[in-house]
Each structure stands twice: as structure tokens, then as C-alpha cells.
Amino acid sequence: MEKADFNIPRFLSVHALFCNLSPDELERVAAGCTLKRLNRGDGVFRVGEPCHEFHVVVLGQVKLFALSPAGQEKVIELVGPGQSFAEALMFIGKPYILNAQALTGSLVLSVSKDTIVREIERDARFSMHMLAGISRRLHGLVRDIETGALHTGMQRVIGYLLREHQVEDCSTGEIYTVSLPVSKATIASRLSLTPEYFSKVLRELEDAQLIRVDKRDIHIVDVPRLARHGVPAG
């Protein structure tokens, strides 16, 4: 899809960072955007590259990850449609400190720093939208750190199945299916677990008749019991 074939102002108008802009403002921001089509495995950016823009996923999914000196990958975040990334880094003028790579065929909209700065200079209220977006992102990262530090591996997996996929409470006997958007190894890294341990937890939950695993489809047999499983008594 070429930029000319995609209505960028309309897309921006329903995004949390831009939804309060006027049509003229949306047109100005759109003029400073670049639409990129990525195949699975294509990079959005790499550590050390200059950061002159931030990015919004239109379609597909992007992983943000770090590499250890030994080459071991740690997934920091999985970014899906409508979510943005690299806003804060763009403002401080530092190179990228993470890598970003498409996990599936994706469309990514990149918004230039110069465009954002000009809009902030035109109307200071625009900066509040940017700050709100950055704050939401920071809150999510703090929550993830807290979860990793205070929750067991079992609790992290259960929390991922219920929270990330917005599974709501339902009556016993009703089956809810969660389709994993990426590989189990990627999700395991996101949860700070080894792939082997992630698979072990899924087997334990299946043995407890709480879920049924069918490749990437996780059928939750009993949502209330699953939510209670692994929580210390008392």
C-alpha cells in the first residue's frame, strides 16, 4: 500500500495522540508521515541508529527487543495495531536503545520529530497529548516490571492469557479461545520465561483441565478457576 492509497488523516483522527486535532492540523501531521510496508522479519530500526521519528502500527505486529552480548534476545514489548512506540526517545535526541522488528506482514506509520515539534509550537495543548501517551506507555512498562518481580511464572502466564486478551469472567463450562498472535517462544521472552518453562506451565494448566492447547489456540475451559489458579491461599 502506498501513502497515496492510505487515508492518513482519517487514521490519525481516531488515534489517542491525534484525535482532538482539527482537520487542518491532521493534514499537516499527515504531510510529515511515512508509511512503511514490512515483511515478517524486516527491521523498523536498530540499536544505535538516530531517532528522528516515532512510529504507529497500522496493521500487523512489531516486537521491541534487546540483545545480550552473547546474542540472546529479550523481548521488551509487543506492539499491535493502533499502538505507538519510540515517542520519548525521539524527544531527547538519543539513538535508539532497542531494536524493532516486524513479527508479521505489517504497516507502520512513522511521524517525524520536526512535524511534532512544529505542532507543539503552534499549540501547546498538543504537547499534553504527547505527554499522556508517553505516560501511558511508562505506566505499562512499570506494571510489567512489577509483574515480573512479584509474580511467579505461573501467574505471569495466567495473567497474560486473561489480561492481554481481555478475557472477561464467564460461567463455568463456557469455553473462551485465545489465539496467540506470535510464537510461544516470543511470548515466553516477553514474560521473562524460557520457552521450555512456558510450555511446561501450559502443560500443567492443561493437566489441571483449565485450558486446552491446540497449537497457537488456547481454549480456556474455566475462566474463574484459571484466574484463581496459582494464587496463594489466604
Buried (B, 14 or more C-beta within 10 A) or exposed (E): EEEEEBEBBEBBBEBEBBEEBEEEBBEBBBEBBEBBBBEEEBEBBEEEEEBEBBBBBBBBBBBBBEEEEEEEBEBBBBBBEEBBBBBBBBBEEEEBEBBBBBBBEBBBBBBBBEBBBBBBEEEEEBBEBBEEBBEEBEEEEEEBEEBEEEBEBBBBBBBBBBEBBEBEEEEEEEEBEBEBBBEBBBBBBBBBBEBEBBBBBBEBBBEBEBBBBEEEEBBBBBBEEBBEBBEEEE
